[in-house]
Amino acid sequence: MIWTAPGDDGTTGTAASYDIRVSTAPITDANFASTIPVKEHSPACSSGNQPIADRSASR
């Protein structure tokens, strides 16, 4: 999975953290707690590419 890093206030700065989750069903507020967290990932500066490879994402 690759995405463009957001900033901490939109398009500038660096986000403090990401909470990346996977699920076999669409993720909603109701089922968020039962989703599987993907490994911790350090955010890049805004507008940078953020790749992540994790086997749990292919479940």
N, C-alpha and C positions, 0 to 999 in steps of 0.2 A: 504494500500500500504506500502510495506517495501522495503528499499534499503540500500546499504552500503554507508555510508557517504564518499564523496571524501574529500581530503585535499584542502587547499587554493592554493597549488602548485603541485597537483597530489595526492600523497599518504601520505603526512604529513601535519600537521597543521589542522586548522579548517576553513571551508568556511565562508565567511562573511554573506551570505544569500542564500536562494533558491527562485526561482520563479516557483512555481508549478501551472500548469494550466490544465483545463479540457475543452473538446469540444466534440460535437457529430460527428465532422469530424476530420480527421487527422490534426494535428497542423503543419502549415507551416509558413514561413516568411510572406506570403501574408495575412493570417488570424489571426496571433498571437494577434493583438490588440483586436480582437473580442472574444477571448477565455475568460473563466471564471477563475479568480484567486482563488486558494484554500487558506484558512486562512494562515496567516504568520506562519512560523515554524522556530525555532532556530536550526541551524545546530549543530550536534554533532562532536566530534573529529573524524578525519579520521579513517576509518575501523570499526567504530561503526555502529550498526544497527539503522536505522532511521525509526520508524513506524509513520504513520499518518492516522488518521481516520477522514473523512470529508464527510458529506452527499452530498455535491455538486459533489463529485467524482463519485457518482452512477447515475448521470443524464444521 
